[in-house]
Amino acid sequence: MKPLNYAILKFFTAVEKASAIEVMDVLRPEYGGFKAFTKGAILDALLTAEANGLIESVGSEMSTDNELILYFKAHKEGAETINRYITD
């Protein structure tokens, strides 16, 4: 099993775009029991990956609960870097 942050990054190489909530939905079966498996921690990981140039923000929307949902995607260079260092 990959570390959670690796799994988060690798997920973005397989999807067009996603939010922290979508990441959680997909990774919950394998990582749901991890202490760091919270929306806040995953959002922190996404914002760190963005700051490091691996993914980029591609939009946002307000949820029905008036919560801001941010969407990210791995651009070509970011996906290549992720795939070079994190193998399946």
Z-matrix of the N, CA and C atoms (Angstrom, degrees):
N
C 1 1.447
C 2 1.534 1 108.05
N 3 1.323 2 115.18 1 133.90
C 4 1.462 3 121.78 2 177.71
C 5 1.533 4 110.29 3 -74.04
N 6 1.331 5 117.16 4 154.62
C 7 1.466 6 118.53 5 169.19
C 8 1.529 7 109.39 6 -58.75
N 9 1.318 8 116.78 7 151.26
C 10 1.467 9 121.66 8 -176.05
C 11 1.529 10 111.87 9 -54.99
N 12 1.324 11 118.00 10 -46.26
C 13 1.466 12 119.92 11 -178.58
C 14 1.529 13 111.43 12 -61.64
N 15 1.317 14 117.58 13 -36.76
C 16 1.469 15 120.90 14 176.65
C 17 1.522 16 110.07 15 -64.39
N 18 1.331 17 116.43 16 -43.19
C 19 1.468 18 120.31 17 -179.81
C 20 1.527 19 110.71 18 -63.41
N 21 1.323 20 116.66 19 -37.98
C 22 1.471 21 120.83 20 178.09
C 23 1.526 22 109.48 21 -62.46
N 24 1.326 23 116.97 22 -49.95
C 25 1.467 24 120.46 23 -179.96
C 26 1.520 25 111.14 24 -61.63
N 27 1.314 26 116.94 25 -45.58
C 28 1.467 27 120.58 26 -178.32
C 29 1.530 28 111.13 27 -61.43
N 30 1.323 29 117.37 28 -36.13
C 31 1.458 30 121.85 29 177.84
C 32 1.527 31 111.07 30 -55.93
N 33 1.325 32 116.66 31 -39.04
C 34 1.462 33 120.00 32 -177.77
C 35 1.522 34 113.63 33 -70.91
N 36 1.312 35 117.80 34 -12.81
C 37 1.467 36 119.50 35 175.65
C 38 1.527 37 111.26 36 -83.10
N 39 1.322 38 116.49 37 -8.20
C 40 1.467 39 120.68 38 -176.39
C 41 1.521 40 113.82 39 -111.99
N 42 1.336 41 117.55 40 -4.21
C 43 1.466 42 120.79 41 -178.09
C 44 1.525 43 109.70 42 -127.45
N 45 1.327 44 114.69 43 158.41
C 46 1.466 45 119.90 44 178.41
C 47 1.529 46 110.71 45 -71.70
N 48 1.334 47 116.24 46 -46.31
C 49 1.467 48 122.22 47 176.61
C 50 1.514 49 107.77 48 -160.41
N 51 1.336 50 116.03 49 160.40
C 52 1.460 51 119.86 50 179.17
C 53 1.525 52 109.87 51 -162.85
N 54 1.322 53 114.29 52 161.02
C 55 1.467 54 122.29 53 175.47
C 56 1.530 55 108.38 54 -108.72
N 57 1.314 56 116.42 55 171.62
C 58 1.469 57 120.88 56 177.38
C 59 1.527 58 110.69 57 -58.77
N 60 1.319 59 116.70 58 -37.10
C 61 1.469 60 120.81 59 179.93
C 62 1.525 61 110.52 60 -63.66
N 63 1.318 62 117.17 61 -42.90
C 64 1.471 63 120.95 62 178.83
C 65 1.522 64 111.12 63 -66.89
N 66 1.329 65 116.93 64 -37.68
C 67 1.463 66 120.61 65 175.79
C 68 1.524 67 109.13 66 -59.90
N 69 1.315 68 116.25 67 -45.65
C 70 1.464 69 120.67 68 -179.62
C 71 1.531 70 111.55 69 -62.14
N 72 1.322 71 116.81 70 -42.23
C 73 1.463 72 120.26 71 -179.71
C 74 1.521 73 111.58 72 -59.59
N 75 1.327 74 116.54 73 -40.76
C 76 1.462 75 120.58 74 -177.22
C 77 1.529 76 112.00 75 -77.13
N 78 1.320 77 117.14 76 -39.47
C 79 1.472 78 120.18 77 -174.94
C 80 1.533 79 114.47 78 -89.08
N 81 1.335 80 117.27 79 -10.01
C 82 1.464 81 121.02 80 -177.19
C 83 1.536 82 114.07 81 -53.84
N 84 1.332 83 120.26 82 -44.13
C 85 1.471 84 118.31 83 -178.23
C 86 1.535 85 113.44 84 -58.34
N 87 1.311 86 117.42 85 -35.01
C 88 1.457 87 120.47 86 -176.77
C 89 1.531 88 113.16 87 -94.76
N 90 1.323 89 117.79 88 -33.27
C 91 1.461 90 121.79 89 -171.78
C 92 1.523 91 114.15 90 -117.72
N 93 1.307 92 118.11 91 1.85
C 94 1.464 93 121.94 92 -175.21
C 95 1.514 94 115.24 93 -56.86
N 96 1.306 95 118.04 94 -26.12
C 97 1.459 96 121.60 95 -179.86
C 98 1.518 97 114.28 96 -85.86
N 99 1.321 98 118.00 97 -4.62
C 100 1.462 99 121.68 98 -179.04
C 101 1.527 100 110.04 99 -71.99
N 102 1.316 101 116.55 100 140.86
C 103 1.455 102 121.76 101 178.31
C 104 1.533 103 111.12 102 -60.27
N 105 1.326 104 117.32 103 -35.86
C 106 1.463 105 122.07 104 -178.38
C 107 1.522 106 113.00 105 -82.52
N 108 1.321 107 117.76 106 4.55
C 109 1.458 108 120.72 107 -179.13
C 110 1.524 109 109.88 108 -86.14
N 111 1.329 110 114.53 109 72.27
C 112 1.458 111 121.85 110 176.43
C 113 1.524 112 108.04 111 -128.53
N 114 1.298 113 116.07 112 158.00
C 115 1.464 114 119.66 113 -179.73
C 116 1.525 115 110.53 114 -60.36
N 117 1.322 116 116.85 115 -41.11
C 118 1.457 117 120.70 116 179.88
C 119 1.517 118 112.96 117 -63.57
N 120 1.324 119 116.75 118 -43.59
C 121 1.464 120 120.59 119 -179.83
C 122 1.526 121 111.08 120 -67.41
N 123 1.319 122 116.81 121 -38.10
C 124 1.463 123 120.00 122 179.10
C 125 1.525 124 110.03 123 -69.61
N 126 1.312 125 117.58 124 -40.32
C 127 1.460 126 120.20 125 176.39
C 128 1.529 127 110.20 126 -62.37
N 129 1.330 128 117.55 127 -40.76
C 130 1.466 129 120.84 128 175.83
C 131 1.527 130 110.87 129 -59.02
N 132 1.337 131 116.77 130 -42.68
C 133 1.456 132 120.84 131 178.87
C 134 1.527 133 110.87 132 -63.15
N 135 1.330 134 116.74 133 -39.82
C 136 1.464 135 120.76 134 179.34
C 137 1.529 136 111.15 135 -67.29
N 138 1.321 137 116.94 136 -42.24
C 139 1.463 138 120.41 137 179.61
C 140 1.533 139 110.86 138 -67.48
N 141 1.323 140 117.52 139 -34.75
C 142 1.462 141 121.21 140 175.52
C 143 1.524 142 110.59 141 -66.61
N 144 1.329 143 116.26 142 -43.80
C 145 1.467 144 120.15 143 177.57
C 146 1.523 145 110.68 144 -61.91
N 147 1.328 146 116.56 145 -37.11
C 148 1.470 147 120.16 146 176.94
C 149 1.533 148 110.34 147 -65.79
N 150 1.319 149 117.04 148 -44.58
C 151 1.466 150 121.10 149 179.76
C 152 1.522 151 111.35 150 -63.25
N 153 1.331 152 116.83 151 -29.31
C 154 1.458 153 121.64 152 179.38
C 155 1.525 154 112.73 153 -88.75
N 156 1.328 155 117.71 154 2.46
C 157 1.452 156 121.76 155 174.52
C 158 1.510 157 116.13 156 80.63
N 159 1.337 158 117.84 157 14.85
C 160 1.467 159 120.12 158 -179.21
C 161 1.526 160 112.76 159 -88.12
N 162 1.320 161 116.59 160 -32.22
C 163 1.464 162 121.76 161 176.98
C 164 1.519 163 107.69 162 -133.51
N 165 1.336 164 115.94 163 168.12
C 166 1.455 165 119.88 164 178.61
C 167 1.521 166 110.05 165 -136.80
N 168 1.315 167 115.10 166 152.69
C 169 1.457 168 121.40 167 176.79
C 170 1.521 169 108.80 168 -73.80
N 171 1.333 170 116.17 169 136.71
C 172 1.462 171 120.01 170 -178.96
C 173 1.522 172 112.83 171 -127.72
N 174 1.312 173 116.82 172 15.75
C 175 1.452 174 118.58 173 176.47
C 176 1.510 175 112.56 174 141.99
N 177 1.320 176 113.48 175 176.38
C 178 1.459 177 120.20 176 -179.74
C 179 1.517 178 108.75 177 -155.16
N 180 1.328 179 114.75 178 165.65
C 181 1.455 180 121.55 179 174.51
C 182 1.518 181 108.15 180 -156.82
N 183 1.304 182 115.86 181 163.48
C 184 1.460 183 121.47 182 176.25
C 185 1.529 184 108.61 183 -95.77
N 186 1.316 185 115.77 184 134.33
C 187 1.462 186 119.94 185 177.12
C 188 1.526 187 109.52 186 -77.89
N 189 1.310 188 115.46 187 173.37
C 190 1.463 189 119.90 188 177.42
C 191 1.530 190 111.20 189 -65.88
N 192 1.347 191 116.79 190 -18.95
C 193 1.471 192 122.24 191 177.17
C 194 1.526 193 111.66 192 -93.23
N 195 1.344 194 117.02 193 15.20
C 196 1.469 195 122.88 194 -177.85
C 197 1.519 196 112.76 195 58.78
N 198 1.329 197 116.56 196 37.94
C 199 1.457 198 122.53 197 175.70
C 200 1.522 199 108.27 198 -107.70
N 201 1.325 200 116.50 199 135.99
C 202 1.452 201 121.27 200 179.12
C 203 1.525 202 109.67 201 -74.78
N 204 1.328 203 116.82 202 126.02
C 205 1.463 204 122.68 203 177.53
C 206 1.524 205 107.20 204 -110.41
N 207 1.334 206 115.89 205 121.16
C 208 1.460 207 121.68 206 178.55
C 209 1.520 208 109.43 207 -99.11
N 210 1.328 209 116.15 208 140.24
C 211 1.455 210 122.18 209 177.67
C 212 1.522 211 109.83 210 -113.08
N 213 1.325 212 115.71 211 141.70
C 214 1.456 213 122.82 212 -178.83
C 215 1.518 214 109.76 213 -130.77
N 216 1.330 215 115.40 214 160.19
C 217 1.457 216 120.70 215 172.11
C 218 1.520 217 107.79 216 -146.14
N 219 1.321 218 115.23 217 155.87
C 220 1.459 219 121.04 218 173.32
C 221 1.519 220 107.18 219 -90.28
N 222 1.336 221 116.93 220 117.40
C 223 1.457 222 119.93 221 175.64
C 224 1.529 223 108.66 222 -73.63
N 225 1.300 224 117.27 223 170.89
C 226 1.465 225 121.95 224 -172.76
C 227 1.529 226 112.23 225 -53.28
N 228 1.323 227 117.22 226 -50.77
C 229 1.463 228 120.49 227 -178.00
C 230 1.526 229 111.54 228 -66.05
N 231 1.324 230 116.27 229 -39.15
C 232 1.459 231 120.09 230 177.97
C 233 1.515 232 111.65 231 -63.90
N 234 1.329 233 116.80 232 -44.16
C 235 1.473 234 120.78 233 178.86
C 236 1.523 235 110.66 234 -63.34
N 237 1.329 236 117.06 235 -40.49
C 238 1.465 237 120.13 236 178.27
C 239 1.528 238 110.98 237 -62.74
N 240 1.330 239 116.56 238 -42.03
C 241 1.467 240 120.11 239 178.63
C 242 1.519 241 110.85 240 -65.16
N 243 1.323 242 116.76 241 -46.05
C 244 1.471 243 120.47 242 178.96
C 245 1.528 244 110.00 243 -58.30
N 246 1.328 245 117.42 244 -47.95
C 247 1.465 246 121.06 245 -177.73
C 248 1.519 247 112.56 246 -67.56
N 249 1.317 248 117.22 247 -28.48
C 250 1.464 249 120.20 248 178.73
C 251 1.523 250 111.01 249 -69.74
N 252 1.330 251 117.23 250 -37.09
C 253 1.468 252 121.17 251 -174.83
C 254 1.530 253 114.02 252 -99.36
N 255 1.310 254 117.48 253 -22.80
C 256 1.469 255 120.48 254 179.89
C 257 1.521 256 107.53 255 -119.71
N 258 1.298 257 116.10 256 105.58
C 259 1.466 258 120.29 257 -178.76
C 260 1.532 259 109.60 258 -98.16
N 261 1.298 260 115.42 259 159.41
C 262 1.482 261 119.87 260 179.40
C 263 1.494 262 112.52 261 -77.07
